[in-house]
């Protein structure tokens, strides 16, 4: 596949990238709503931590099942995306996601936990298609050495959605649609129908936008077998995505329960959701910074100015969204400063930066286990900003140089999002036994592996370190 669209001129990338950025925003918003659903359903159905984490198990388990199906089809009959095109595949994913949102209506009406899980599974299947197609498409929309920068940019708007979701979604479910002080089983009906309508509008909009088409050779259309697995860095990257998504989702899923504990902060859900927004907001800040710092067309001096300015703007945006005083969020400025320093130490090398950020998160998790009170809270919230570039860097490093096996490799990486289903459930079972605070030992193990993967790639993919991650290598 050539990474040069048929239409001339660099401006051809602008509208498609903006269109996909809108999609990434909605995608992030709805995904993060799971962190609100977990405490909501836990109260509604009187669930244990293990049972409530079935929300993430069904949602992210759909990623695994959908990706397995895709990989089997790809290996036996050829890559589906290469055959039908990115645009049609993206629209199909959006429509299926909208169907999943609509299923919340019968689930809420009947007040059956199993139907909620079914709706989440269908929603996850739709997002699986988007993961396989949208990430790869963004990586192809421009020069190869800017792939990580573009992915960080779109992921930043994905994080904008995850930042707004805890505040807006928490207000809708715990307050606006609640029956007084009682959790109402109908609180999810209208919000998710509205989400479905917005997704369908995005699908209509994308159908009217002229997206660049990519030349696909007959050889690439007929790619069969398990050729992608011959690349060692891809195999290791699959486990890297598993660990990253698992750790990120597990931490986000437990933040409200973590902050409710008396030895930590003893906060109510209505207050905790604001700190959850800070956790996801940190990822947004870090991804905007990554988009700037990993862009090799910007002079170093300008990068620093842009990064400081962007940090200030996004921090003010987050502050305007959360229902917290400046004193209560001022600690986050320290993490922003540390993140800027870490980017400078990483020197725009994706693998080195990945290893550095993972190492910082290991230390922050250890602090959240050892400490109590504000220090434990600060540590767990600060992890979000260092999660920022992990998905895009692991993804682009893993599929670097795969050529005609890029889509197949992408499906394997999406399959690894299964970590978001498995790790939270295991941590839930662990929390039932040893408590929420000690259960964070599991995400520590995940970040240790990501650190090792970053070190491996910095040594084995020297050419990638110099020019930036190659998204497709076509």
C-alpha positions, 0 to 999 in steps of 0.5 A, spaced: 500 500 500 502 506 498 502 512 503 500 517 498 493 518 497 491 519 490 489 527 490 495 532 490 497 537 495 498 536 503 492 540 504 488 533 503 490 531 510 486 536 514 479 535 513 480 527 514 484 528 520 479 533 523 473 528 521 477 523 525 479 527 531 471 528 532 470 521 532 476 520 537 473 525 541 466 521 542 470 514 542 473 516 548 467 519 551 463 513 551 469 509 553 470 513 559 463 512 561 465 505 563 468 508 569 462 511 571 457 505 570 462 501 575 460 504 581 453 506 579 452 498 577 455 496 583 450 500 587 444 498 583 445 491 583 449 490 590 455 487 586 462 485 589 468 488 586 469 482 581 462 482 579 462 490 577 469 489 573 465 485 569 463 491 565 470 492 563 471 484 562 465 485 557 466 491 553 474 490 552 473 482 551 469 484 545 475 487 542 479 481 543 473 476 540 472 481 534 480 482 533 480 474 533 475 474 528 478 479 524 485 476 524 482 469 522 478 472 516 485 476 514 489 470 515 484 465 511 481 470 506 485 476 505 485 483 509 478 485 510 480 493 510 484 492 504 478 489 500 472 494 502 476 500 504 478 504 510 472 509 510 466 504 509 470 500 515 470 506 519 462 507 518 461 500 519 464 501 526 460 507 528 454 504 526 455 498 530 457 502 536 450 506 536 447 499 536 450 498 542 448 504 545 441 503 543 441 497 547 442 501 554 434 502 553 432 495 554 437 494 559 435 500 563 428 498 562 428 491 565 433 493 570 437 486 568 445 486 569 446 481 564 443 486 558 447 492 561 453 487 559 450 485 553 450 492 551 457 493 553 459 487 549 456 490 542 458 497 543 465 494 544 465 490 538 463 497 534 469 500 537 474 494 535 472 496 528 474 503 529 481 501 533 483 496 527 481 502 522 482 509 525 488 508 528 492 505 522 488 510 517 491 516 522 498 513 521 497 513 514 495 520 513 501 524 512 509 522 512 511 516 516 516 519 520 510 524 523 505 518 525 506 518 532 505 525 532 499 525 529 496 519 533 498 523 539 494 529 537 488 524 535 489 521 542 489 527 545 482 529 543 480 522 545 482 524 552 478 530 551 472 526 551 475 521 557 476 528 561 469 530 560 465 524 561 467 523 568 464 530 570 458 530 565 456 523 565 457 523 573 452 528 573 447 525 569 447 518 572 448 520 579 445 527 580 440 529 574 437 522 572 438 519 579 431 519 583 433 523 589 438 520 593 437 513 590 440 510 584 435 510 578 435 504 574 433 508 568 439 513 569 442 511 563 437 510 558 436 517 555 444 519 556 446 513 551 440 514 546 443 521 545 450 518 545 447 513 539 444 519 535 451 523 536 455 517 533 450 516 527 451 524 526 458 523 525 457 517 521 453 521 516 458 526 516 464 522 515 460 519 509 459 526 506 467 527 507 472 526 501 477 521 505 483 520 501 484 513 498 490 509 498 493 505 493 492 497 495 496 492 490 493 486 489 498 482 493 496 486 499 489 485 498 490 477 498 495 477 504 494 471 508 497 466 513 500 469 519 506 473 516 505 479 521 507 474 527 514 473 524 516 480 527 519 480 534 517 487 535 510 486 534 509 480 538 512 483 544 508 489 542 502 485 543 503 484 550 505 491 551 498 493 549 495 488 553 499 491 559 498 498 558 490 498 556 489 493 562 493 498 567 490 504 564 483 501 565 484 498 571 486 504 575 481 508 572 476 503 574 478 503 581 480 511 582 473 512 585 473 506 590 480 508 592 478 515 594 472 513 597 476 509 602 477 513 609 485 512 609 485 515 603 481 521 602 474 518 604 470 522 598 463 521 595 462 519 588 460 526 586 467 529 588 471 523 586 469 523 579 472 530 579 479 527 580 477 521 575 477 527 570 484 529 572 486 522 571 484 522 564 485 530 563 493 528 564 493 523 559 490 529 554 495 534 556 501 529 555 498 527 548 498 534 546 505 535 548 507 528 545 504 531 538 508 537 539 514 534 541 514 528 536 513 532 530 520 532 527 518 538 523 518 543 529 524 547 531 526 545 538 526 552 541 519 552 538 517 546 541 518 548 548 514 554 547 508 551 544 509 545 549 509 550 555 503 554 552 499 548 551 500 545 558 497 552 560 491 552 556 489 545 557 490 545 564 485 551 564 480 547 560 480 541 565 480 546 571 474 549 568 471 542 567 472 540 574 468 542 580 474 543 584 478 549 587 484 551 584 488 549 591 485 542 590 488 541 583 494 545 584 498 539 585 497 537 578 502 543 576 507 539 579 506 533 574 505 537 568 512 540 570 515 533 571 512 531 564 515 536 560 522 534 563 521 527 562 519 529 554 526 533 554 530 527 557 526 522 552 529 527 546 523 525 542 525 518 541 519 514 542 522 508 545 526 511 550 520 516 552 516 510 553 521 506 557 522 513 561 514 514 562 513 507 564 518 507 570 515 513 572 508 510 573 512 504 577 514 509 582 507 513 582 504 506 583 508 504 589 507 511 592 500 510 592 500 503 595 505 505 601 502 512 602 495 514 605 491 521 605 493 526 599 500 523 597 496 517 595 491 520 591 496 525 588 500 519 586 494 515 583 492 521 579 499 523 576 499 516 573 494 519 567 499 524 564 505 519 564 500 514 560 499 519 555 504 517 549 504 509 551 498 507 546 501 511 540 508 509 541 507 502 543 502 501 537 507 505 532 513 501 534 510 495 534 507 495 526 514 499 524 516 496 518 511 491 517 509 493 510 503 489 507 502 485 514 500 492 517 493 491 517 494 484 520 499 486 525 494 492 527 488 487 528 493 483 533 494 489 537 487 491 537 486 484 540 491 485 545 486 490 548 483 484 551 488 487 557 482 492 559 478 486 560 482 481 564 487 486 568 481 490 571 477 483 573 483 480 576 485 486 580 477 486 582 478 479 585 485 481 588 481 487 591 476 483 594 481 479 598 487 484 600 483 491 599 483 496 593 490 499 595 494 493 595 491 491 589 495 496 585 501 491 585 498 488 579 498 495 574 505 495 577 507 489 574 504 491 567 508 498 567 514 494 568 513 490 562 512 496 558 519 499 561 522 493 558 519 493 551 521 500 551 528 498 552 528 493 547 525 497 542 530 503 543 536 498 542 533 493 536 529 499 532 535 504 532 532 507 525 526 508 528 529 512 534 532 517 529 526 518 524 520 517 529 515 511 529 513 508 522 506 507 522 506 502 516 512 502 512 509 501 505 
